[in-house]
Amino acid sequence: MLTISLLVSTLGSAGPALDSATSACRQNPNYCARVAGEEAVVPTIQGAAETASVGAALRVLNSKTQADIETSLEKCVDWANDQINRRRFGGNSPSRKQCQEEVSGTDPCGRRMTRAMQLGTEKHALALQCAEEKLGELIPGRFSREPRYRYDPQTGQKQLVSREEVRTLLQQGCGDELEGTIVPDIVIHSGNPLEVLAVYDFKFPCPDTNKPSWREYEKGPFAGSTQGKMYLEILKVGPNLIAPIRGIIRWLESQK
């Protein structure tokens, strides 16, 4: 199996999920909490005018940078999909029947796992590792992997939830306080995770002929809505899906 470092070399040096149990469990943070991604600080620059200029530039995602980011993410998703299919099916894509088969064990939420859930979890993990390396080289300090945001609908304000806070709440048995939070896969930002420029979620449909779609919240404060709609409301940018074969699926297209 290719290592992530080898993948980065193979895909190029310019750069550096989910129909699965992981995605499903985001609706139940008591058992399946996601933690905030890395937070980096924009380097200090001397001079007020220069600082203002650079700050303004960082708040805009130019077309070339966006294209480079999305090309890297698409390659990571395709690579992860291919690697797991090779490992599990000798390179073939699983059939609908294979996707529906139950496998041993349970997911993090205690539910029986199907092969689709297992494959989605495995592919998602690889894609995220790949994305972290590629984006770490391409836009260091300007992205977060699986950041968690808390949202106050009364004020319209969002807050980044740290790894430490998530861990403490779970240890204290207060996981219900994580309800009403969102955890996108990849967030591109200005250097401040609260200044969001783009949002991407990985999806691995099983079988791959299924249409990638946003998961609907079944309970909690977001019940009846979808991941995508809540990302849009909270982060104020149209989120994108990324799936094998299909590549980037823009927000408006994902609503069809």
Contacts in CASP RR format, 6 or more apart in sequence:
PFRMAT RR
TARGET T0000
AUTHOR 0000-0000-0000
METHOD contacts of the structure
MODEL  1
MLTISLLVSTLGSAGPALDSATSACRQNPNYCARVAGEEAVVPTIQGAAE
TASVGAALRVLNSKTQADIETSLEKCVDWANDQINRRRFGGNSPSRKQCQ
EEVSGTDPCGRRMTRAMQLGTEKHALALQCAEEKLGELIPGRFSREPRYR
YDPQTGQKQLVSREEVRTLLQQGCGDELEGTIVPDIVIHSGNPLEVLAVY
DFKFPCPDTNKPSWREYEKGPFAGSTQGKMYLEILKVGPNLIAPIRGIIR
WLESQK
1 83 0 8 1.000
1 87 0 8 1.000
2 10 0 8 1.000
2 79 0 8 1.000
2 83 0 8 1.000
4 129 0 8 1.000
4 130 0 8 1.000
4 133 0 8 1.000
5 133 0 8 1.000
7 76 0 8 1.000
7 79 0 8 1.000
7 130 0 8 1.000
7 133 0 8 1.000
8 15 0 8 1.000
8 16 0 8 1.000
8 130 0 8 1.000
8 133 0 8 1.000
8 134 0 8 1.000
8 137 0 8 1.000
11 72 0 8 1.000
11 75 0 8 1.000
11 76 0 8 1.000
11 79 0 8 1.000
11 134 0 8 1.000
13 137 0 8 1.000
14 68 0 8 1.000
14 72 0 8 1.000
14 137 0 8 1.000
14 138 0 8 1.000
15 68 0 8 1.000
15 72 0 8 1.000
15 134 0 8 1.000
15 135 0 8 1.000
15 136 0 8 1.000
15 137 0 8 1.000
15 138 0 8 1.000
16 72 0 8 1.000
16 133 0 8 1.000
16 134 0 8 1.000
16 135 0 8 1.000
16 136 0 8 1.000
16 137 0 8 1.000
16 138 0 8 1.000
17 23 0 8 1.000
17 120 0 8 1.000
17 123 0 8 1.000
17 124 0 8 1.000
17 127 0 8 1.000
17 128 0 8 1.000
17 185 0 8 1.000
17 201 0 8 1.000
17 202 0 8 1.000
17 203 0 8 1.000
17 204 0 8 1.000
18 120 0 8 1.000
18 121 0 8 1.000
18 124 0 8 1.000
18 185 0 8 1.000
18 201 0 8 1.000
18 202 0 8 1.000
18 203 0 8 1.000
18 204 0 8 1.000
19 116 0 8 1.000
19 117 0 8 1.000
19 120 0 8 1.000
19 203 0 8 1.000
19 204 0 8 1.000
19 205 0 8 1.000
19 206 0 8 1.000
19 210 0 8 1.000
19 212 0 8 1.000
19 215 0 8 1.000
20 116 0 8 1.000
20 117 0 8 1.000
20 118 0 8 1.000
20 119 0 8 1.000
20 120 0 8 1.000
20 121 0 8 1.000
20 123 0 8 1.000
20 124 0 8 1.000
20 204 0 8 1.000
21 107 0 8 1.000
21 108 0 8 1.000
21 109 0 8 1.000
21 111 0 8 1.000
21 113 0 8 1.000
21 117 0 8 1.000
21 118 0 8 1.000
21 120 0 8 1.000
21 121 0 8 1.000
22 32 0 8 1.000
22 108 0 8 1.000
22 120 0 8 1.000
22 121 0 8 1.000
22 124 0 8 1.000
22 125 0 8 1.000
23 124 0 8 1.000
23 203 0 8 1.000
23 215 0 8 1.000
24 107 0 8 1.000
24 109 0 8 1.000
24 111 0 8 1.000
24 117 0 8 1.000
24 215 0 8 1.000
25 31 0 8 1.000
25 32 0 8 1.000
25 107 0 8 1.000
25 108 0 8 1.000
25 109 0 8 1.000
26 32 0 8 1.000
26 34 0 8 1.000
26 183 0 8 1.000
26 215 0 8 1.000
26 227 0 8 1.000
27 215 0 8 1.000
27 217 0 8 1.000
27 218 0 8 1.000
27 219 0 8 1.000
27 220 0 8 1.000
28 109 0 8 1.000
29 175 0 8 1.000
29 176 0 8 1.000
29 178 0 8 1.000
29 179 0 8 1.000
29 181 0 8 1.000
30 170 0 8 1.000
30 173 0 8 1.000
30 175 0 8 1.000
30 176 0 8 1.000
30 178 0 8 1.000
31 108 0 8 1.000
31 109 0 8 1.000
31 110 0 8 1.000
32 108 0 8 1.000
32 109 0 8 1.000
33 148 0 8 1.000
33 166 0 8 1.000
33 169 0 8 1.000
33 170 0 8 1.000
33 175 0 8 1.000
33 178 0 8 1.000
34 146 0 8 1.000
34 148 0 8 1.000
34 166 0 8 1.000
34 183 0 8 1.000
35 146 0 8 1.000
35 148 0 8 1.000
35 163 0 8 1.000
35 166 0 8 1.000
35 167 0 8 1.000
36 144 0 8 1.000
36 146 0 8 1.000
36 147 0 8 1.000
36 148 0 8 1.000
36 160 0 8 1.000
36 161 0 8 1.000
36 162 0 8 1.000
36 163 0 8 1.000
36 166 0 8 1.000
36 193 0 8 1.000
37 144 0 8 1.000
37 145 0 8 1.000
37 146 0 8 1.000
37 147 0 8 1.000
37 148 0 8 1.000
37 163 0 8 1.000
37 193 0 8 1.000
38 141 0 8 1.000
38 143 0 8 1.000
38 144 0 8 1.000
38 145 0 8 1.000
39 144 0 8 1.000
39 147 0 8 1.000
39 160 0 8 1.000
39 193 0 8 1.000
40 140 0 8 1.000
40 141 0 8 1.000
40 142 0 8 1.000
40 191 0 8 1.000
41 141 0 8 1.000
41 191 0 8 1.000
42 54 0 8 1.000
42 55 0 8 1.000
42 58 0 8 1.000
42 141 0 8 1.000
42 190 0 8 1.000
42 191 0 8 1.000
42 192 0 8 1.000
45 51 0 8 1.000
45 54 0 8 1.000
55 190 0 8 1.000
58 142 0 8 1.000
58 190 0 8 1.000
58 191 0 8 1.000
59 190 0 8 1.000
59 195 0 8 1.000
59 197 0 8 1.000
60 197 0 8 1.000
61 69 0 8 1.000
61 188 0 8 1.000
61 197 0 8 1.000
61 198 0 8 1.000
65 138 0 8 1.000
65 139 0 8 1.000
66 198 0 8 1.000
68 138 0 8 1.000
69 135 0 8 1.000
69 138 0 8 1.000
69 139 0 8 1.000
69 188 0 8 1.000
69 198 0 8 1.000
70 200 0 8 1.000
70 240 0 8 1.000
70 242 0 8 1.000
70 248 0 8 1.000
72 131 0 8 1.000
72 134 0 8 1.000
72 135 0 8 1.000
72 138 0 8 1.000
73 131 0 8 1.000
73 134 0 8 1.000
73 135 0 8 1.000
73 186 0 8 1.000
73 200 0 8 1.000
73 202 0 8 1.000
73 242 0 8 1.000
73 248 0 8 1.000
74 242 0 8 1.000
74 247 0 8 1.000
74 248 0 8 1.000
75 130 0 8 1.000
75 134 0 8 1.000
76 126 0 8 1.000
76 127 0 8 1.000
76 130 0 8 1.000
76 131 0 8 1.000
76 134 0 8 1.000
77 123 0 8 1.000
77 127 0 8 1.000
77 202 0 8 1.000
77 204 0 8 1.000
77 242 0 8 1.000
77 243 0 8 1.000
77 244 0 8 1.000
77 247 0 8 1.000
78 244 0 8 1.000
78 245 0 8 1.000
78 247 0 8 1.000
79 126 0 8 1.000
79 127 0 8 1.000
79 130 0 8 1.000
80 123 0 8 1.000
80 124 0 8 1.000
80 125 0 8 1.000
80 126 0 8 1.000
80 127 0 8 1.000
80 130 0 8 1.000
80 204 0 8 1.000
81 123 0 8 1.000
81 127 0 8 1.000
81 204 0 8 1.000
81 208 0 8 1.000
81 244 0 8 1.000
82 91 0 8 1.000
82 244 0 8 1.000
83 123 0 8 1.000
83 126 0 8 1.000
84 119 0 8 1.000
84 120 0 8 1.000
84 122 0 8 1.000
84 123 0 8 1.000
84 126 0 8 1.000
85 91 0 8 1.000
85 92 0 8 1.000
85 93 0 8 1.000
85 94 0 8 1.000
88 94 0 8 1.000
88 119 0 8 1.000
89 98 0 8 1.000
93 207 0 8 1.000
93 208 0 8 1.000
94 115 0 8 1.000
94 116 0 8 1.000
94 119 0 8 1.000
94 206 0 8 1.000
94 207 0 8 1.000
95 207 0 8 1.000
96 207 0 8 1.000
96 209 0 8 1.000
98 115 0 8 1.000
99 114 0 8 1.000
99 115 0 8 1.000
99 116 0 8 1.000
99 119 0 8 1.000
99 206 0 8 1.000
99 207 0 8 1.000
100 114 0 8 1.000
100 115 0 8 1.000
100 116 0 8 1.000
101 114 0 8 1.000
101 115 0 8 1.000
102 112 0 8 1.000
102 113 0 8 1.000
102 114 0 8 1.000
102 115 0 8 1.000
103 113 0 8 1.000
103 114 0 8 1.000
103 115 0 8 1.000
103 118 0 8 1.000
104 113 0 8 1.000
105 112 0 8 1.000
105 113 0 8 1.000
106 112 0 8 1.000
106 113 0 8 1.000
107 113 0 8 1.000
107 117 0 8 1.000
107 121 0 8 1.000
115 206 0 8 1.000
116 206 0 8 1.000
119 204 0 8 1.000
119 206 0 8 1.000
120 204 0 8 1.000
120 206 0 8 1.000
123 202 0 8 1.000
123 204 0 8 1.000
124 185 0 8 1.000
124 202 0 8 1.000
124 204 0 8 1.000
127 202 0 8 1.000
128 145 0 8 1.000
128 146 0 8 1.000
128 185 0 8 1.000
128 186 0 8 1.000
128 202 0 8 1.000
131 145 0 8 1.000
131 185 0 8 1.000
131 186 0 8 1.000
132 145 0 8 1.000
135 143 0 8 1.000
135 186 0 8 1.000
135 188 0 8 1.000
136 143 0 8 1.000
139 188 0 8 1.000
141 191 0 8 1.000
142 188 0 8 1.000
142 189 0 8 1.000
142 190 0 8 1.000
142 191 0 8 1.000
143 186 0 8 1.000
143 187 0 8 1.000
143 188 0 8 1.000
143 189 0 8 1.000
144 186 0 8 1.000
144 187 0 8 1.000
144 189 0 8 1.000
144 193 0 8 1.000
145 185 0 8 1.000
145 186 0 8 1.000
146 183 0 8 1.000
146 184 0 8 1.000
146 185 0 8 1.000
146 186 0 8 1.000
147 160 0 8 1.000
147 183 0 8 1.000
147 184 0 8 1.000
147 187 0 8 1.000
147 193 0 8 1.000
148 160 0 8 1.000
148 161 0 8 1.000
148 166 0 8 1.000
148 178 0 8 1.000
148 181 0 8 1.000
148 182 0 8 1.000
148 183 0 8 1.000
149 158 0 8 1.000
149 159 0 8 1.000
149 160 0 8 1.000
149 161 0 8 1.000
149 181 0 8 1.000
149 182 0 8 1.000
149 183 0 8 1.000
149 234 0 8 1.000
149 235 0 8 1.000
150 158 0 8 1.000
150 159 0 8 1.000
150 160 0 8 1.000
150 161 0 8 1.000
150 180 0 8 1.000
150 181 0 8 1.000
151 157 0 8 1.000
151 158 0 8 1.000
151 159 0 8 1.000
151 180 0 8 1.000
151 181 0 8 1.000
151 182 0 8 1.000
151 230 0 8 1.000
151 233 0 8 1.000
151 234 0 8 1.000
152 158 0 8 1.000
152 159 0 8 1.000
153 221 0 8 1.000
158 194 0 8 1.000
158 234 0 8 1.000
158 235 0 8 1.000
159 194 0 8 1.000
160 193 0 8 1.000
160 194 0 8 1.000
161 178 0 8 1.000
161 181 0 8 1.000
166 178 0 8 1.000
169 175 0 8 1.000
169 177 0 8 1.000
169 178 0 8 1.000
179 220 0 8 1.000
179 221 0 8 1.000
180 220 0 8 1.000
180 221 0 8 1.000
180 222 0 8 1.000
182 227 0 8 1.000
182 230 0 8 1.000
182 231 0 8 1.000
182 234 0 8 1.000
182 235 0 8 1.000
184 199 0 8 1.000
184 200 0 8 1.000
184 201 0 8 1.000
184 231 0 8 1.000
184 235 0 8 1.000
184 239 0 8 1.000
185 200 0 8 1.000
185 201 0 8 1.000
185 202 0 8 1.000
186 199 0 8 1.000
186 200 0 8 1.000
186 201 0 8 1.000
186 202 0 8 1.000
187 193 0 8 1.000
187 196 0 8 1.000
187 198 0 8 1.000
187 199 0 8 1.000
187 200 0 8 1.000
187 235 0 8 1.000
188 196 0 8 1.000
188 197 0 8 1.000
188 198 0 8 1.000
188 199 0 8 1.000
188 200 0 8 1.000
189 195 0 8 1.000
189 196 0 8 1.000
189 197 0 8 1.000
190 197 0 8 1.000
196 235 0 8 1.000
196 236 0 8 1.000
196 237 0 8 1.000
197 237 0 8 1.000
198 237 0 8 1.000
198 240 0 8 1.000
199 231 0 8 1.000
199 235 0 8 1.000
199 237 0 8 1.000
199 238 0 8 1.000
199 239 0 8 1.000
199 240 0 8 1.000
200 239 0 8 1.000
200 240 0 8 1.000
200 241 0 8 1.000
200 242 0 8 1.000
201 214 0 8 1.000
201 227 0 8 1.000
201 228 0 8 1.000
201 231 0 8 1.000
201 239 0 8 1.000
201 240 0 8 1.000
201 241 0 8 1.000
201 242 0 8 1.000
202 241 0 8 1.000
202 242 0 8 1.000
202 243 0 8 1.000
203 212 0 8 1.000
203 213 0 8 1.000
203 241 0 8 1.000
203 242 0 8 1.000
203 243 0 8 1.000
204 243 0 8 1.000
204 244 0 8 1.000
205 211 0 8 1.000
205 212 0 8 1.000
205 243 0 8 1.000
208 244 0 8 1.000
208 245 0 8 1.000
212 241 0 8 1.000
212 243 0 8 1.000
212 246 0 8 1.000
212 249 0 8 1.000
212 254 0 8 1.000
213 241 0 8 1.000
213 254 0 8 1.000
214 226 0 8 1.000
214 227 0 8 1.000
214 228 0 8 1.000
214 229 0 8 1.000
214 241 0 8 1.000
214 254 0 8 1.000
215 226 0 8 1.000
215 227 0 8 1.000
216 224 0 8 1.000
216 225 0 8 1.000
216 226 0 8 1.000
216 227 0 8 1.000
217 223 0 8 1.000
217 224 0 8 1.000
217 225 0 8 1.000
217 226 0 8 1.000
217 227 0 8 1.000
217 230 0 8 1.000
218 224 0 8 1.000
222 230 0 8 1.000
227 239 0 8 1.000
228 238 0 8 1.000
228 239 0 8 1.000
228 251 0 8 1.000
228 254 0 8 1.000
231 237 0 8 1.000
231 238 0 8 1.000
231 239 0 8 1.000
232 238 0 8 1.000
232 239 0 8 1.000
232 251 0 8 1.000
238 251 0 8 1.000
239 251 0 8 1.000
240 248 0 8 1.000
240 249 0 8 1.000
240 250 0 8 1.000
240 251 0 8 1.000
240 254 0 8 1.000
241 248 0 8 1.000
241 249 0 8 1.000
241 254 0 8 1.000
242 248 0 8 1.000
242 249 0 8 1.000
243 249 0 8 1.000
END
